[in-house]
Amino acid sequence: MRNKPAAPARPGRRTPTGRRPWLGSIRSLATQLAGDRPLVLILLISLGIRLWGFGDRLPDPRLGVNFSDDTVVEENDRTTMGRAWDMWKGGTTRLDLNPHTGGWPALSFYVTLAGQMAYKGAYMASHPGATAAEFARHIQLENKQVFLLLRLLGILIGVATVGLTYALGARLLGRPAGLAAALILACNPLHIQTSQHISDPNLLALFFLLLAALAICRVADGGSVRDSALAGLAIGFAGACKYVPLILAVPLVPAHLRARRNKGMSENFASLFRDRRLWMSLAAVLLAMFIASPFTFLDWRTTLRDLVVQRRSLFSDWVGQTEFPISLPTYLGVSLASALGWPAYLLGLAGMALVWRSGRAGRLVVLIGLSILLGNGILRVAQERYVLPALPIFALGAGASVMWAGARLRRSSAAREASRGADVARIAVSAMILAPVLIAPLPRYFQLRAALAMPDSRHVSRRWINEHIPPGTPTAVEVYGPIFNTGGEPERAVVVWPFFATQAKLVSTAYHPEFLDGLRYVVLSSEVSRRFEAAAIAYPAETAYYGWLRVHAPLVWASDPRTVSGPRVEIRALPGQISTQAERDSIWDRAVPSGTLRNRLVAWCLNMANVFLSIEDHGRAEEWANRGLEIAEPLEEQKLFTLIATSQLRREDVRGVLETTGRALQRYPGVAVLHLYRGMALEAIGMPKEAISEYDASLQLDPGQKVAPRIRDRIRRLRIE
């Protein structure tokens, strides 16, 4: 079953064919593509499957919402596109390569940025004389083309990983096993779906992981210094996509170990750490990581801050998903079987022994798969996409099992009598075993594709709301429900109800029906409610909240799963009187969490206050703004003070404006609008000199404000009077 590897070339020398060893895998794959029809067929199948439906769930510019906010678009696409776009805004701003986040390394953003710039080049070529502002407007209004282009790039990367899986399998186990592994990966639903994303960091990490595995195999077989350097570079680039693949530095070390029988263990390990190839390889990891994601190091404060946030999230319970203190049992018992299908998973586990027995390189490849699995398995929550880089290793194991089972038939007495018939029988048996491996996960994938081709419940519910509910009607909307523009000039009077998939306790305060008082409708998404109800014991307040809504808030509209896909969206009418302010204050006092991580609750309070201010419900607007002031950080505090002063000014509470602006300006004397409001209040009580002073201060702080001409005119009038 296993092809005997060729003798390794000495460092720095050419092989008999004139090729350098470090180019061996690439040229070998190119040679196979030129003459290996089964491999070409597998790659074409891989490409065709991934092109099916890759245009589903694109942003709809007709909705008028930013593509990075539209939850119908896959989250990874929104994140990578949004981060890359913010770096340059299509050329309307100065290029800023700092992604200003350490939660993800930056390589996926840079790949997306390069794709956006390539698309701009094509746009400018087809629109001579177009400006950067025109291109930016084009992206906002007609962004489907750039999404399709960048998704196509992801598909090509996905197909490339299928080819690399073949190269790795053929090297370790022989051509038939390599072909079987490639076909298994080509038809894997998780891999197909991830390949249709824009610069998915898990897919990019998989691509570099396979390059690293091939280089590590060459190092294990006595490769050159270049092989060691390439292994390190590939690991570094994988780490620039996702942090976890940096754990491959663990199998990189024993790959350089040259155990000699005439020396003891301590001497062998001492010689390992004197090996300059090892240190060059480890240095290459850091070099590649720095090249591909430099601001992970240069902007280290942001990296540390975001890593703390990531650590808190990844090691916390996920609502309705966490079952064990670590996610490894979930991966082993559920996630991998779901991602691969039970036949492939079981054959993959059994085939690990065959990969292990294939030689030293095979043992290192198994160690690579285990490292990825363990690196993700120590986190609290299991996500199938996190272990995508481990799938080719399981595919290799499954391919090895399939070929091993087929080869057993050749040893039968009947097979020895007719070798040609035995070969045909072996292929037939292998195909019979491979068939359920390929077929098992496909029904789930066909169901997914059919769902994605249907209208999405969030877009359909948004359309219904805009047609049946007046824009000024105060409405609560959950985060996985329809999206409305709430910045600048708000599209509707909408409150986004706070939710965290992790650390849900930080916003548990919001899940009291009393706080819905004053709102007319609530829009619920099953993506939120089902999570709480799946862990009802851990989240009693949230479960009671949804129970109250089902009893007291009549259902007005709900999405039909037969005609739309996505989460079930319900629109419910709220009672006219739910609670008094005293009741709300009492709940707030005992339910608001302690500590500093309360910014999402502050944003919620500000959102509530703005909505009530927009409908001239000044009492509730100031109630919610004052509530937010109790827990606000400085930036939010300025906004809340301004909102209270605005409300007081509109209801002509001059004394209230003076009191609020006086408190605010003691803390934030550099806020122009607070000086403006104070000047207006002082003018109203007959203190023109003091009013002029405040107006002047406002103009000095913000001479370009929209009302600057009116302020100057008012100053002139007051001086004349």
MARKOLSE-797714 format. One line per field, with one value per residue (C-alpha): residue number from 1; residue in one letter; y, z, x. Coordinates in steps of 0.25 Angstrom, whole numbers, plus 2048, in hexadecimal, padded with zeros to 3 digits. Example, Ala and Ser with C-alpha at 12.3 -4.5 7.8 and 13.67 -1.06 7.14 Angstrom:
% MARKOLSE-797714
num <- (1  2);
residuo <- (A  S);
north <- (7EE  7FC);
up <- (81F  81D);
east <- (831  837);
***
This chain:
% MARKOLSE-797714
num <- (1  2  3  4  5  6  7  8  9  10  11  12  13  14  15  16  17  18  19  20  21  22  23  24  25  26  27  28  29  30  31  32  33  34  35  36  37  38  39  40  41  42  43  44  45  46  47  48  49  50  51  52  53  54  55  56  57  58  59  60  61  62  63  64  65  66  67  68  69  70  71  72  73  74  75  76  77  78  79  80  81  82  83  84  85  86  87  88  89  90  91  92  93  94  95  96  97  98  99  100  101  102  103  104  105  106  107  108  109  110  111  112  113  114  115  116  117  118  119  120  121  122  123  124  125  126  127  128  129  130  131  132  133  134  135  136  137  138  139  140  141  142  143  144  145  146  147  148  149  150  151  152  153  154  155  156  157  158  159  160  161  162  163  164  165  166  167  168  169  170  171  172  173  174  175  176  177  178  179  180  181  182  183  184  185  186  187  188  189  190  191  192  193  194  195  196  197  198  199  200  201  202  203  204  205  206  207  208  209  210  211  212  213  214  215  216  217  218  219  220  221  222  223  224  225  226  227  228  229  230  231  232  233  234  235  236  237  238  239  240  241  242  243  244  245  246  247  248  249  250  251  252  253  254  255  256  257  258  259  260  261  262  263  264  265  266  267  268  269  270  271  272  273  274  275  276  277  278  279  280  281  282  283  284  285  286  287  288  289  290  291  292  293  294  295  296  297  298  299  300  301  302  303  304  305  306  307  308  309  310  311  312  313  314  315  316  317  318  319  320  321  322  323  324  325  326  327  328  329  330  331  332  333  334  335  336  337  338  339  340  341  342  343  344  345  346  347  348  349  350  351  352  353  354  355  356  357  358  359  360  361  362  363  364  365  366  367  368  369  370  371  372  373  374  375  376  377  378  379  380  381  382  383  384  385  386  387  388  389  390  391  392  393  394  395  396  397  398  399  400  401  402  403  404  405  406  407  408  409  410  411  412  413  414  415  416  417  418  419  420  421  422  423  424  425  426  427  428  429  430  431  432  433  434  435  436  437  438  439  440  441  442  443  444  445  446  447  448  449  450  451  452  453  454  455  456  457  458  459  460  461  462  463  464  465  466  467  468  469  470  471  472  473  474  475  476  477  478  479  480  481  482  483  484  485  486  487  488  489  490  491  492  493  494  495  496  497  498  499  500  501  502  503  504  505  506  507  508  509  510  511  512  513  514  515  516  517  518  519  520  521  522  523  524  525  526  527  528  529  530  531  532  533  534  535  536  537  538  539  540  541  542  543  544  545  546  547  548  549  550  551  552  553  554  555  556  557  558  559  560  561  562  563  564  565  566  567  568  569  570  571  572  573  574  575  576  577  578  579  580  581  582  583  584  585  586  587  588  589  590  591  592  593  594  595  596  597  598  599  600  601  602  603  604  605  606  607  608  609  610  611  612  613  614  615  616  617  618  619  620  621  622  623  624  625  626  627  628  629  630  631  632  633  634  635  636  637  638  639  640  641  642  643  644  645  646  647  648  649  650  651  652  653  654  655  656  657  658  659  660  661  662  663  664  665  666  667  668  669  670  671  672  673  674  675  676  677  678  679  680  681  682  683  684  685  686  687  688  689  690  691  692  693  694  695  696  697  698  699  700  701  702  703  704  705  706  707  708  709  710  711  712  713  714  715  716  717  718  719  720  721);
residuo <- (M  R  N  K  P  A  A  P  A  R  P  G  R  R  T  P  T  G  R  R  P  W  L  G  S  I  R  S  L  A  T  Q  L  A  G  D  R  P  L  V  L  I  L  L  I  S  L  G  I  R  L  W  G  F  G  D  R  L  P  D  P  R  L  G  V  N  F  S  D  D  T  V  V  E  E  N  D  R  T  T  M  G  R  A  W  D  M  W  K  G  G  T  T  R  L  D  L  N  P  H  T  G  G  W  P  A  L  S  F  Y  V  T  L  A  G  Q  M  A  Y  K  G  A  Y  M  A  S  H  P  G  A  T  A  A  E  F  A  R  H  I  Q  L  E  N  K  Q  V  F  L  L  L  R  L  L  G  I  L  I  G  V  A  T  V  G  L  T  Y  A  L  G  A  R  L  L  G  R  P  A  G  L  A  A  A  L  I  L  A  C  N  P  L  H  I  Q  T  S  Q  H  I  S  D  P  N  L  L  A  L  F  F  L  L  L  A  A  L  A  I  C  R  V  A  D  G  G  S  V  R  D  S  A  L  A  G  L  A  I  G  F  A  G  A  C  K  Y  V  P  L  I  L  A  V  P  L  V  P  A  H  L  R  A  R  R  N  K  G  M  S  E  N  F  A  S  L  F  R  D  R  R  L  W  M  S  L  A  A  V  L  L  A  M  F  I  A  S  P  F  T  F  L  D  W  R  T  T  L  R  D  L  V  V  Q  R  R  S  L  F  S  D  W  V  G  Q  T  E  F  P  I  S  L  P  T  Y  L  G  V  S  L  A  S  A  L  G  W  P  A  Y  L  L  G  L  A  G  M  A  L  V  W  R  S  G  R  A  G  R  L  V  V  L  I  G  L  S  I  L  L  G  N  G  I  L  R  V  A  Q  E  R  Y  V  L  P  A  L  P  I  F  A  L  G  A  G  A  S  V  M  W  A  G  A  R  L  R  R  S  S  A  A  R  E  A  S  R  G  A  D  V  A  R  I  A  V  S  A  M  I  L  A  P  V  L  I  A  P  L  P  R  Y  F  Q  L  R  A  A  L  A  M  P  D  S  R  H  V  S  R  R  W  I  N  E  H  I  P  P  G  T  P  T  A  V  E  V  Y  G  P  I  F  N  T  G  G  E  P  E  R  A  V  V  V  W  P  F  F  A  T  Q  A  K  L  V  S  T  A  Y  H  P  E  F  L  D  G  L  R  Y  V  V  L  S  S  E  V  S  R  R  F  E  A  A  A  I  A  Y  P  A  E  T  A  Y  Y  G  W  L  R  V  H  A  P  L  V  W  A  S  D  P  R  T  V  S  G  P  R  V  E  I  R  A  L  P  G  Q  I  S  T  Q  A  E  R  D  S  I  W  D  R  A  V  P  S  G  T  L  R  N  R  L  V  A  W  C  L  N  M  A  N  V  F  L  S  I  E  D  H  G  R  A  E  E  W  A  N  R  G  L  E  I  A  E  P  L  E  E  Q  K  L  F  T  L  I  A  T  S  Q  L  R  R  E  D  V  R  G  V  L  E  T  T  G  R  A  L  Q  R  Y  P  G  V  A  V  L  H  L  Y  R  G  M  A  L  E  A  I  G  M  P  K  E  A  I  S  E  Y  D  A  S  L  Q  L  D  P  G  Q  K  V  A  P  R  I  R  D  R  I  R  R  L  R  I  E);
north <- (800  80A  80E  80E  81D  821  823  831  83B  841  84F  859  84F  84C  83F  837  83E  84B  850  856  84E  85A  85B  84C  84C  857  851  844  849  850  843  83C  846  845  836  830  830  82B  836  840  83B  83C  84A  84D  847  84F  85C  859  856  862  86B  866  871  879  885  883  88C  898  8A6  8AD  8BC  8BF  8BD  8CA  8C3  8C2  8B4  8B2  8B3  8AA  89D  896  896  88C  891  88E  896  8A2  8A2  8A1  8AA  8B4  8B4  8B5  8C0  8C8  8C8  8D1  8D3  8D1  8DB  8E7  8E7  8E4  8D6  8D0  8C2  8C1  8B9  8BF  8B1  8A6  89C  897  897  8A0  897  894  8A3  8A6  89B  8A2  8B0  8AB  8A5  8B2  8BA  8B0  8B3  8C2  8C0  8B9  8C3  8CF  8C9  8C7  8D5  8DF  8EB  8E6  8EB  8E4  8EA  8E4  8D6  8D7  8DA  8CF  8C5  8CA  8C9  8BD  8B4  8A7  8A6  8A8  89E  894  897  895  888  883  885  87D  872  871  870  865  85D  85F  859  84D  84B  84D  842  839  83C  83A  82D  828  82B  823  818  817  81D  815  819  828  828  822  82D  838  833  832  840  845  840  845  84F  857  858  85C  866  86D  86D  876  881  88D  88B  881  881  872  86F  877  871  863  867  86A  85F  855  85C  85B  84C  849  851  84A  83D  840  845  838  830  838  845  851  85E  864  859  85D  86C  869  861  86D  877  86F  86E  87D  880  876  87D  88B  885  87F  87E  870  86A  870  863  85C  861  855  84A  853  850  841  841  846  83B  831  826  81E  810  812  81E  820  827  833  834  833  83E  847  845  849  856  859  857  864  85F  85E  86D  872  86B  871  87F  87D  87B  889  88F  88B  88E  89C  89E  899  8A0  8AB  8B3  8A7  8AB  8BA  8BD  8B4  8BB  8B9  8AA  8A8  8AF  8A7  89A  89C  89E  892  88A  88E  88A  87D  878  87C  875  877  878  86B  865  862  854  851  859  857  855  848  83E  846  846  837  832  83C  847  83F  834  83F  846  839  82F  823  81A  823  826  818  814  820  81C  80E  813  81B  80E  80C  81A  818  80B  811  817  822  82D  826  827  836  838  831  83A  846  842  83F  84C  854  84C  84E  85D  85F  855  85C  867  867  866  85D  864  85B  865  866  858  859  859  84B  845  841  839  831  830  82A  820  81D  81B  812  80A  809  804  7FB  7F4  7F2  7ED  7E2  7DB  7D9  7CF  7C5  7B9  7BC  7C9  7C2  7BA  7C6  7D3  7DB  7D7  7DA  7E8  7EA  7E4  7ED  7F9  7F5  7F2  800  807  800  804  812  815  816  81F  829  827  828  837  83B  83B  846  84E  84D  852  85D  862  861  86A  874  875  87A  888  88B  88D  89A  8A0  89C  8A1  8AE  8B0  8AD  8B6  8C2  8BF  8BD  8C5  8D4  8D8  8E0  8D4  8D0  8C2  8B8  8AF  8A4  8A3  898  89E  8A8  8B3  8C2  8CE  8D4  8DE  8EC  8EE  8E1  8DA  8D5  8D7  8CA  8C5  8BA  8B0  8AD  89E  897  889  889  890  891  895  8A3  8A6  89E  8AB  8AE  8A1  8A6  8A9  8B5  8BC  8BB  8C5  8D0  8C8  8C3  8B7  8AD  8A5  897  88E  87F  881  887  881  873  874  879  86F  864  867  86B  868  870  87C  87D  88C  88B  87F  886  892  88A  883  890  895  889  88B  89A  89F  89A  894  89E  897  88B  886  879  86F  869  875  87C  878  87D  87F  87F  88E  892  8A0  8A1  8AD  8B2  8B6  8C5  8C5  8BB  8C2  8CF  8D7  8D3  8C4  8C6  8CD  8C2  8B7  8BF  8C1  8B3  8AD  8B6  8AE  8B3  8B5  8BD  8B5  8BB  8C3  8BB  8BF  8CD  8CD  8C6  8D2  8DC  8D5  8D5  8E3  8E7  8E0  8E6  8F4  8F2  8F0  8FC  8F3  8FB  8F5  8E7  8ED  8F4  8E8  8DE  8E9  8EA  8DB  8DA  8E5  8DC  8D3  8DB  8DC  8EA  8EA  8E5  8EE  8FA  8F5  8F2  900  906  8FE  902  911  90F  90A  914  91F  91A  91A  928  924  92F  92C  91E  921  92A  91F  914  91C  922  913  90F  91A  918  90B  90D  91C  919  915  920  91C  91D  92B  92E  929  930  93D  93B  939  945  94E  949  94D  95B  95A  95E  960  952  94D  954  94D  93F  942  946  93A  931  937  936  928  924  930  926  922  923  92E  936  941  942  943  94E  956  954  959  966  968  967  971  97B  979);
up <- (800  803  7F9  7FD  7FE  7F5  7FC  801  7FB  802  807  7FC  7F1  7E5  7E3  7D7  7CF  7D2  7DB  7E9  7F4  7FA  7ED  7EC  7F2  7E8  7DC  7E0  7E1  7D3  7CD  7D2  7CD  7BF  7BE  7C9  7C4  7D1  7D9  7CE  7CF  7DE  7DD  7D3  7DC  7E7  7DF  7DA  7E7  7ED  7E2  7E5  7ED  7F0  7EC  7F7  803  7FC  802  7FC  7FA  7F8  807  809  815  816  811  81D  826  81E  826  81A  814  81A  826  821  814  81B  825  81A  810  81B  821  813  80E  81B  818  80B  808  7FA  7F9  7FF  80C  80E  80E  81D  81D  82C  82E  83C  841  848  848  83B  834  828  81C  818  818  80F  805  805  803  7F8  7F1  7F3  7ED  7E1  7DF  7E0  7D5  7CC  7CF  7CC  7BF  7BB  7C0  7BB  7C3  7CF  7DD  7EA  7EF  7E3  7E6  7F4  7F1  7E7  7F2  7FB  7F0  7E7  7EF  7EA  7E0  7EA  7F4  7E8  7E4  7F2  7F5  7E8  7ED  7FA  7F1  7E9  7F7  7FB  7EE  7F1  7FE  7F8  7EF  7FB  802  7F7  7F6  805  805  7F8  7FF  80C  807  7F8  7EC  7EF  7FD  7F9  7EF  7F9  803  7F9  7F4  803  805  7F8  7FC  80A  80D  818  80E  803  80B  810  803  7FF  809  807  80C  817  821  824  815  813  820  81A  80D  814  81E  812  80C  81A  81B  80E  812  81F  818  810  81C  823  817  818  810  80E  815  80C  810  81E  81B  812  81D  827  81D  81A  829  82B  81F  825  832  82B  827  835  842  844  839  83F  848  83C  841  84B  83F  838  843  843  834  835  83F  839  843  843  849  84E  856  862  863  86A  85F  854  85A  85C  84D  849  850  84A  83C  835  82C  838  83C  82E  82D  83A  836  829  831  838  82B  823  82E  82E  81F  81D  82A  82E  837  840  845  842  848  854  85D  854  853  862  864  85A  85E  86C  866  85D  869  871  866  861  870  874  872  865  867  864  85E  869  86F  875  87C  86F  861  85E  861  859  84D  84E  851  848  840  838  835  831  828  822  822  82B  821  81D  82C  831  825  827  836  832  826  830  834  825  823  830  82B  81E  824  82B  822  824  833  832  82A  834  83F  836  836  845  848  840  847  855  853  850  85A  866  863  869  85D  851  843  837  82F  839  836  827  826  82C  822  817  822  824  815  814  81F  818  80B  811  817  80A  802  80D  80D  7FE  7FF  808  7FD  7F5  7FF  7FD  7F6  7EB  7E9  7E8  7DD  7D4  7D8  7CD  7D3  7E1  7DD  7D7  7E4  7ED  7E6  7E6  7F5  7F8  7F0  7F8  805  800  7FB  808  80D  802  802  811  813  806  80A  815  80A  800  80B  80E  800  7FE  80A  805  7F8  7FF  803  811  81D  821  814  812  821  81E  812  819  825  81B  814  820  82C  82C  82C  839  841  84C  84A  850  847  84B  845  83B  836  82B  82A  829  828  836  834  82E  82A  830  826  831  840  843  850  84E  85A  860  85F  861  85C  867  875  873  882  87E  877  87F  885  878  878  881  87A  883  87A  86E  873  869  85D  853  84D  84F  844  849  842  845  844  852  859  856  85C  869  869  866  874  87B  889  887  882  88A  888  879  878  880  877  86B  872  876  868  862  86C  86C  85F  854  847  83B  831  830  825  81E  81E  811  809  810  816  822  830  833  835  83D  83E  84B  84F  85E  868  86A  879  87E  88A  891  892  8A1  89D  892  89C  8A6  89C  897  8A5  8A8  89A  894  895  89C  896  88A  87E  87D  870  869  873  872  863  865  86F  865  859  862  865  857  852  85D  85A  84B  84E  858  864  86D  87A  875  86D  87A  882  879  878  887  888  87F  886  892  88B  87F  87B  877  868  86B  876  86D  864  86F  875  867  865  872  86F  861  868  872  867  85F  86B  86E  87C  87C  88B  888  87C  885  88F  885  87D  88A  88F  881  87E  88C  887  878  875  867  861  858  858  867  866  85C  864  870  868  863  872  877  86B  86F  87E  879  87B  86D  871  877  86B  861  869  868  859  857  85E  855  849  84D  850  843  839  82E  835  82D  835  835  82C  835  842  83C  838  846  84C  843  847  856  855  84E  858);
east <- (800  80B  815  823  828  834  842  842  84B  857  855  858  859  850  848  84C  841  847  83C  83F  838  831  829  826  818  814  81A  815  807  809  80E  802  7F8  7FE  7FD  7F5  7E6  7E0  7E6  7E2  7D4  7D4  7D8  7CE  7C3  7C8  7C7  7BA  7B4  7B9  7B4  7A6  79F  7AB  7A2  798  796  79D  79A  78E  791  782  781  789  791  7A0  7A5  7AD  7A0  797  796  791  79F  7A8  7AF  7BD  7BA  7B5  7C1  7CC  7C6  7C3  7D1  7D8  7CE  7D1  7E0  7DE  7CF  7D2  7DD  7D4  7DD  7EC  7F0  7F1  7F6  7F3  7E6  7E5  7E2  7EA  7DE  7E2  7F0  7EF  7F3  7E4  7E2  7EE  7E9  7DC  7E2  7EA  7DD  7D6  7E2  7E2  7D3  7D5  7E0  7D6  7CB  7D4  7D8  7CA  7C6  7D0  7D1  7CA  7CE  7D0  7C3  7BC  7C2  7BE  7B0  7B0  7B4  7A9  79E  7A3  7AC  7A8  7B3  7BE  7B8  7B7  7C6  7CB  7C3  7C8  7D6  7D2  7CD  7DA  7E1  7D8  7DB  7EA  7E9  7E2  7EE  7F8  7F0  7F3  801  803  7FB  803  810  80C  803  804  7FC  7EF  7ED  7F1  7E6  7DC  7E0  7DF  7D1  7CC  7D0  7CB  7BD  7BD  7B2  7B9  7C5  7BC  7B5  7C1  7C7  7BC  7BF  7C8  7D6  7D1  7DD  7DA  7DB  7E8  7EE  7EB  7F2  7FF  7FD  7FE  80A  810  80D  813  820  820  81F  82B  833  82F  835  842  83F  847  848  83E  834  836  834  828  821  823  81F  812  80F  811  808  7FD  7FF  7FC  7EF  7EB  7F3  7F1  7F9  806  805  80B  818  817  818  822  82C  82C  82C  83B  83F  849  849  856  857  865  861  859  84C  852  85D  852  84A  857  85A  84C  84D  85B  854  854  849  840  843  842  834  82F  835  82D  820  822  827  81B  811  817  817  808  803  80D  803  801  80F  810  802  805  7FC  7F0  7F4  7F5  7E7  7E0  7E7  7E2  7D4  7D6  7DB  7CF  7C5  7CC  7CD  7BF  7B2  7AB  79C  795  7A2  7AC  7AB  7B8  7C3  7CB  7C6  7CF  7C4  7BA  7C4  7C7  7B8  7B0  7B7  7C1  7B6  7AD  7B7  7BD  7B1  7B1  7B7  7C3  7C5  7C6  7CE  7D7  7D9  7DD  7E6  7EE  7F5  7F9  7FE  806  80C  810  81C  822  81C  80E  810  813  806  7FE  804  800  7F2  7F2  7F9  7EE  7E3  7E9  7EC  7DD  7D8  7DD  7D3  7C5  7BD  7BE  7BC  7BD  7C5  7D0  7D4  7D4  7E3  7E2  7D9  7E3  7EA  7DD  7DB  7E9  7E5  7D8  7DF  7E9  7DE  7D7  7E3  7E7  7DA  7DA  7E8  7E4  7DC  7E9  7EE  7E3  7E6  7DD  7E4  7F1  7EC  7E9  7F0  7E9  7DC  7E1  7E4  7D6  7D0  7D9  7D5  7C6  7C7  7CF  7C4  7B9  7BF  7C2  7B4  7AD  7B8  7B5  7A6  7A4  7A6  79F  790  794  79B  790  786  790  791  782  780  78A  784  777  773  779  76F  777  775  767  763  76A  761  755  758  75B  74E  745  74B  74D  75C  75A  754  75E  762  76C  774  77D  78B  788  77C  77A  784  780  789  78A  796  796  787  780  778  76E  76C  773  77A  783  782  790  795  7A2  7A4  7AF  7AE  79F  79E  7A4  797  78D  788  781  778  76D  760  75E  769  760  757  754  758  74D  753  75E  765  76A  774  775  784  784  778  77B  789  783  778  782  789  77D  782  78E  786  779  777  779  770  765  766  763  758  751  752  74B  740  73E  743  73A  740  73F  747  751  75A  756  761  75A  75D  769  775  77E  779  76A  767  75A  754  74C  743  747  73C  73A  73E  748  74F  751  75E  75F  75E  769  772  770  774  780  785  786  789  793  7A1  7AD  7BA  7BF  7BA  7AD  7AF  7A4  79A  79E  79C  78F  78B  78F  788  77B  77D  77F  772  769  76F  76C  75D  75E  75C  765  762  766  772  778  775  77D  788  789  789  795  79C  79D  7A6  7AC  7BB  7BF  7BC  7AE  7AC  7AE  7A3  79A  79B  799  78D  787  78A  783  777  776  778  76D  763  768  76E  778  77C  77E  787  790  791  794  79E  7A4  7A7  7AC  7B5  7BC  7C0  7C1  7C4  7C8  7BA  7B5  7A7  7A6  7AB  7A1  795  79A  79B  78C  788  78F  789  77B  77C  782  791  796  7A5  7A6  79E  7A8  7B4  7AE  7AB  7B9  7BF  7B6  7BB  7CA  7C8  7C1  7C2  7BC  7AF  7A3  79C  7A9  7A3  796  79F  7A7  79A  795  7A2  7A1  792  795  7A0  798  78C);
***
